[in-house]
Amino acid sequence: VRLAAVLPAAAVRPAPATTPPAPTRAELSDRMLQAARSRQTEGRLNDADETLAKLQSEDPGYLPAYPARAAMFEQRGMPDKAIGQWALLLQRAAGTPEAKRAAGEWARLTQEQRRRTPTPAGRIRIRDLALQRFPDSEDYDDMRLIRVTLETAGPAPTPLRVEVAFFDRDAGAGAPTLSRAMMPRVEAQLAGPWQPDRTLTASAAYVVPAGFRAANRCSFHGYIVRVYAGNVLQDEAARPMDLLAQPAATAGRVAP
């Protein structure tokens, strides 16, 4: 027997319409990011940037907005603003994989900016870095040679000092730390006078004593090279580049 046939008409009512739940903040942020990307694809870069700026204002903890806006600034030829976005992400995403990416991009753009800037007369720049690893030996656990090529656009200031800081990474640890296998900071040896093409090379060795690795679970991570004229920083570079954004990298640094 059908229910409608035995109940009064007034007793049969349609179910009330359900109101869909309001979107969450995360869902709204996802939609705004997708809208910004669509506008970017269409070439509407100003509109896309306005959307991302609004997204960051309404939801500053929404991390995907920062690399998206950094990429857009780089596409528009605004590297300084792109660097700023990576710096913001580095602060907000501390201890996450996003922070590592932000550090690498921040260092890359900073180095590119420095290379684009003409070298003032008398200022020294790092032209190239090269790393050579020596074959395994019973005499040491690890040996590497860093070669630094410097350049200047005019008479080089003196006295000149090239400092190399070596970093290791402990097994299971997070951020790299200054090496404990040797003196973590060494002064590179200069290879004679400046050449006619206004270049000069310097070298420094990283040597881990035999048996150190067995007693200390760590491995080579990278290095930072800093060039000083007197106590004035002329230039700095790192491999990997994100080392420059690590807290340990600022120890001992003399500001320009």
C-alpha positions, 0 to 999 in steps of 0.5 A: 500500500502506498503511503500517499494513499492512506495519509491525508494530503497535508501529511505528505510534504517534500523534504526541506532543501538542504543548504550546501556548506559554506566553503572553508578558508582553504577551499576559497584560497585554492579557488583564488590560486586557480583563478590567478593561474588562469589569468596568468595563462591568459596573459592578464598578469596584472589581474593575476597579481591582484588576485594573489595579493588579495589571497595573501592579504586574506590568508597569509598562511596559505603557502602556495601563494608565495611561489606562485607570486614569485614566479609571476614577478620573475616572469614580469622581469621583477627579480627583486620582488620575486626574491621578496616572495621567496624570503617571506616563504622562507620565514613562514615555512621554517622547517618544511620542504617548502623552506628548503625550496625557498632558500634555494630560489632566494639564493639563485635569484640573489646570485643572478642579480649580483652577476647582472650588476656591472662590477664597479672599478676596484671591486672583486667578484667571484667568477667561477667555483670548481670542486675536485674530489680526490680518489679514496685513500687509506690516508683520509676519509675524504679530500676535496679541492675548491678552486675559486676564480676571481675577477675585477674591473680595475685595480684590485683593492688590498689586502685581499683575503678569500675565506672558505667555510665548509659544511657537513650534514650529520646523519638524521640531522636537519640543517647543515652545520659547520664541519667538525672534521677540520677547521671549518673556515680556512683562508684560500691560497692565492695563486700569484699575481692578477693575470692580464685578463684581470682574473686571479685564482685561489684554492682551499682543501677540505680534508677529513682525517682517516677514521673520522667518518666511522666515529662521526656519522656525517658527510660533506654538504657544501661550502661558502666562499667569501672574498674580502678586501681588508674587512670589507666583503666584496662577494660571496657564493655557495654550493649548494646555493641555498647554504647562503640562506642557512642560519649557520652561514651568517656566523663569522660574516662581515657585512659589506 
